[in-house]
Amino acid sequence: QVQLVESGGGLVQAGGSLRLSCAASGSIFKFNAMGWYRQAPGKQRELVASITSSGFTNYADSVKGRFTISRDNAKNTVYLQMNSLKPEDTAVYYCNTPFRATDYWGQGTQVTVSS
């Protein structure tokens, strides 16, 4: 069983920054790829950024140069540093990891960017 708990969302003005955290339970964390997704109202959930167990990262074009994903295996935690936030970044952000053919999701954290 894998449990993911996100934190760090909130309300910020355009141009501001937030850092999201996702704490994972279980000893499999350091072996697993981790991802951040987001879902805006009326839109499909989309991949924002991912990081492999060895630290390789991938980003959606819309966030490249503004967002940074990182992980701390000693703390079983993955982070998403979000800078230069835009109103279109407003969404619920979810942490994700696949394990044994199952996708595990956190409960989500709301990010709202005001113009």
Buried (B, 14 or more C-beta within 10 A) or exposed (E): EBEBBBBBBEEBEEEBEBBBBBBBEBEBBEEBBBBBBBBBEEEEBEBBBBBEBEEEEBBBEEBEEBBBBBBEEEEBBBBBBBBEBBEEBBBBBBBBBEBEEEEBBBEBBEBBBEE
